[in-house]
Amino acid sequence: MRNLIVISGVLLIASCASLPTVLVSQTNYPHRIQGTFNKEQIKELILEGAKYAGWVTQDQENDNILATYQIRVHTVNVNINYTEEAYTVIYQSSTLMKMACTYLDNNNAKYRVSGENNCPDNQPPVYIHENYKVWVDSLVASINRSLETGK
């Protein structure tokens, strides 16, 4: 009986550890920009901060930057939208990241699917592996340092 309880406990812990844990919408909030910078300066400081954090960037049109982080077999892409007052980091896509998605079929029935690549219809996942938040938090911290120092 004791062995059964121990085995059940181990299985419970192991099953919880493998679940994606971060709600993607938790990372999609605006970050205020302190200081007086024009949009070109803000763009350059964001690009510099992202580069310092290990992200590869592409300047897009309409005050938007595509940032990509790749480590081992995992890839994460985010859009960084910015104004003179704030910037927002928004999930775009990922590869080989455990995630859970919800979507509506043609009859408006809601389904939950999980996998390691993009959700149906390119919708952001509801939950994604906890490392996503770690990597995005590192990106945000690096961008904030660039904006604070002006370098």
C-alpha positions as a Markdown table, in Angstrom:
| # | Residue | x | y | z |
|---|---|---|---|---|
| 1 | Met | 0.0 | 0.0 | 0.0 |
| 2 | Arg | 2.8 | 2.4 | 0.9 |
| 3 | Asn | 4.5 | 1.7 | -2.5 |
| 4 | Leu | 1.2 | 2.6 | -4.3 |
| 5 | Ile | 1.0 | 5.9 | -2.5 |
| 6 | Val | 4.7 | 6.7 | -3.3 |
| 7 | Ile | 4.2 | 5.8 | -6.9 |
| 8 | Ser | 1.0 | 7.8 | -7.2 |
| 9 | Gly | 2.8 | 10.8 | -5.7 |
| 10 | Val | 5.7 | 10.5 | -8.1 |
| 11 | Leu | 3.4 | 10.2 | -11.1 |
| 12 | Leu | 1.4 | 13.2 | -10.0 |
| 13 | Ile | 4.5 | 15.4 | -9.7 |
| 14 | Ala | 5.9 | 14.2 | -13.0 |
| 15 | Ser | 2.6 | 14.9 | -14.8 |
| 16 | Cys | 2.4 | 18.4 | -13.4 |
| 17 | Ala | 6.0 | 19.2 | -14.3 |
| 18 | Ser | 5.4 | 18.5 | -18.0 |
| 19 | Leu | 2.4 | 20.8 | -18.4 |
| 20 | Pro | 2.8 | 24.1 | -20.1 |
| 21 | Thr | 2.3 | 26.6 | -17.3 |
| 22 | Val | 2.4 | 30.2 | -18.6 |
| 23 | Leu | -0.7 | 32.0 | -19.7 |
| 24 | Val | 0.5 | 33.9 | -22.9 |
| 25 | Ser | -1.7 | 36.9 | -22.2 |
| 26 | Gln | 0.2 | 37.5 | -19.0 |
| 27 | Thr | 3.2 | 38.7 | -21.1 |
| 28 | Asn | 1.1 | 41.0 | -23.5 |
| 29 | Tyr | 0.9 | 44.2 | -21.4 |
| 30 | Pro | 2.4 | 47.6 | -22.3 |
| 31 | His | 5.7 | 48.6 | -20.8 |
| 32 | Arg | 5.9 | 52.4 | -20.1 |
| 33 | Ile | 8.8 | 54.3 | -21.6 |
| 34 | Gln | 10.4 | 56.8 | -19.2 |
| 35 | Gly | 12.3 | 59.7 | -20.7 |
| 36 | Thr | 11.9 | 61.7 | -23.9 |
| 37 | Phe | 12.8 | 59.8 | -27.0 |
| 38 | Asn | 11.5 | 60.1 | -30.5 |
| 39 | Lys | 10.3 | 57.0 | -32.3 |
| 40 | Glu | 13.6 | 56.4 | -34.2 |
| 41 | Gln | 15.5 | 56.5 | -30.9 |
| 42 | Ile | 13.0 | 54.2 | -29.3 |
| 43 | Lys | 13.3 | 51.7 | -32.2 |
| 44 | Glu | 17.1 | 51.8 | -32.0 |
| 45 | Leu | 17.1 | 51.2 | -28.2 |
| 46 | Ile | 14.6 | 48.3 | -28.5 |
| 47 | Leu | 16.8 | 46.8 | -31.2 |
| 48 | Glu | 19.9 | 47.2 | -29.0 |
| 49 | Gly | 18.2 | 45.7 | -25.9 |
| 50 | Ala | 16.9 | 42.7 | -27.9 |
| 51 | Lys | 20.3 | 42.1 | -29.4 |
| 52 | Tyr | 21.9 | 42.2 | -25.9 |
| 53 | Ala | 19.4 | 39.6 | -24.6 |
| 54 | Gly | 20.2 | 37.2 | -27.5 |
| 55 | Trp | 17.2 | 37.9 | -29.7 |
| 56 | Val | 17.5 | 38.4 | -33.5 |
| 57 | Thr | 15.4 | 41.3 | -34.7 |
| 58 | Gln | 13.9 | 42.5 | -38.0 |
| 59 | Asp | 12.6 | 46.0 | -38.3 |
| 60 | Gln | 9.0 | 45.9 | -39.7 |
| 61 | Glu | 6.9 | 48.7 | -40.9 |
| 62 | Asn | 4.3 | 50.6 | -38.7 |
| 63 | Asp | 6.4 | 50.8 | -35.5 |
| 64 | Asn | 6.8 | 47.1 | -35.2 |
| 65 | Ile | 9.8 | 44.9 | -34.7 |
| 66 | Leu | 9.9 | 41.1 | -35.1 |
| 67 | Ala | 12.1 | 39.4 | -32.6 |
| 68 | Thr | 13.2 | 35.8 | -32.7 |
| 69 | Tyr | 14.8 | 33.8 | -29.9 |
| 70 | Gln | 16.3 | 30.4 | -30.7 |
| 71 | Ile | 17.8 | 28.0 | -28.2 |
| 72 | Arg | 18.5 | 24.3 | -28.8 |
| 73 | Val | 15.5 | 23.1 | -30.9 |
| 74 | His | 13.1 | 25.8 | -29.6 |
| 75 | Thr | 12.2 | 29.0 | -31.5 |
| 76 | Val | 10.0 | 31.8 | -30.3 |
| 77 | Asn | 8.9 | 34.8 | -32.4 |
| 78 | Val | 7.3 | 37.9 | -30.9 |
| 79 | Asn | 6.2 | 41.3 | -32.2 |
| 80 | Ile | 7.3 | 44.4 | -30.4 |
| 81 | Asn | 4.9 | 47.3 | -31.1 |
| 82 | Tyr | 6.0 | 50.7 | -29.8 |
| 83 | Thr | 4.9 | 54.3 | -29.5 |
| 84 | Glu | 6.6 | 57.2 | -27.9 |
| 85 | Glu | 4.9 | 56.3 | -24.6 |
| 86 | Ala | 5.1 | 52.4 | -24.4 |
| 87 | Tyr | 6.0 | 49.2 | -26.1 |
| 88 | Thr | 4.3 | 45.8 | -26.0 |
| 89 | Val | 5.7 | 42.4 | -26.6 |
| 90 | Ile | 3.2 | 40.1 | -28.3 |
| 91 | Tyr | 3.5 | 36.4 | -29.0 |
| 92 | Gln | 3.5 | 35.6 | -32.7 |
| 93 | Ser | 4.6 | 32.0 | -33.2 |
| 94 | Ser | 6.9 | 29.3 | -31.9 |
| 95 | Thr | 8.3 | 25.9 | -32.7 |
| 96 | Leu | 8.8 | 22.9 | -30.5 |
| 97 | Met | 7.3 | 24.7 | -27.4 |
| 98 | Lys | 4.7 | 22.7 | -25.4 |
| 99 | Met | 1.5 | 24.6 | -25.6 |
| 100 | Ala | -2.3 | 24.3 | -25.2 |
| 101 | Cys | -4.7 | 26.1 | -27.6 |
| 102 | Thr | -8.4 | 26.6 | -27.9 |
| 103 | Tyr | -10.2 | 27.2 | -31.2 |
| 104 | Leu | -13.7 | 27.2 | -32.6 |
| 105 | Asp | -14.6 | 24.9 | -35.4 |
| 106 | Asn | -17.0 | 25.7 | -38.2 |
| 107 | Asn | -20.0 | 25.0 | -35.9 |
| 108 | Asn | -18.6 | 27.3 | -33.2 |
| 109 | Ala | -17.8 | 24.3 | -31.0 |
| 110 | Lys | -14.8 | 25.1 | -28.7 |
| 111 | Tyr | -11.9 | 22.6 | -28.7 |
| 112 | Arg | -8.7 | 22.4 | -26.8 |
| 113 | Val | -5.6 | 21.0 | -28.5 |
| 114 | Ser | -2.1 | 20.7 | -27.4 |
| 115 | Gly | 1.2 | 20.2 | -29.2 |
| 116 | Glu | 4.5 | 21.7 | -29.9 |
| 117 | Asn | 3.9 | 24.0 | -32.9 |
| 118 | Asn | 1.6 | 26.8 | -33.8 |
| 119 | Cys | -2.1 | 26.7 | -32.9 |
| 120 | Pro | -4.8 | 26.3 | -35.5 |
| 121 | Asp | -5.5 | 29.5 | -37.5 |
| 122 | Asn | -2.3 | 31.1 | -36.1 |
| 123 | Gln | -4.1 | 32.0 | -32.8 |
| 124 | Pro | -1.8 | 32.5 | -29.8 |
| 125 | Pro | -1.8 | 29.6 | -27.4 |
| 126 | Val | -3.7 | 29.8 | -24.1 |
| 127 | Tyr | -0.8 | 28.2 | -22.2 |
| 128 | Ile | 2.8 | 27.7 | -23.3 |
| 129 | His | 5.9 | 26.2 | -21.7 |
| 130 | Glu | 7.2 | 28.2 | -18.7 |
| 131 | Asn | 10.5 | 29.0 | -20.5 |
| 132 | Tyr | 8.6 | 31.3 | -22.8 |
| 133 | Lys | 8.0 | 33.7 | -20.0 |
| 134 | Val | 11.6 | 33.5 | -18.8 |
| 135 | Trp | 12.9 | 34.4 | -22.3 |
| 136 | Val | 10.4 | 37.2 | -22.8 |
| 137 | Asp | 11.1 | 38.6 | -19.3 |
| 138 | Ser | 14.8 | 38.6 | -20.2 |
| 139 | Leu | 14.0 | 40.5 | -23.4 |
| 140 | Val | 11.9 | 43.0 | -21.6 |
| 141 | Ala | 14.5 | 43.6 | -18.9 |
| 142 | Ser | 17.2 | 44.1 | -21.5 |
| 143 | Ile | 15.0 | 46.6 | -23.5 |
| 144 | Asn | 14.2 | 48.4 | -20.3 |
| 145 | Arg | 17.9 | 48.7 | -19.4 |
| 146 | Ser | 18.6 | 50.2 | -22.9 |
| 147 | Leu | 15.7 | 52.7 | -22.5 |
| 148 | Glu | 16.9 | 53.7 | -19.0 |
| 149 | Thr | 20.5 | 54.2 | -20.0 |
| 150 | Gly | 19.8 | 55.6 | -23.5 |
| 151 | Lys | 22.3 | 53.1 | -24.9 |
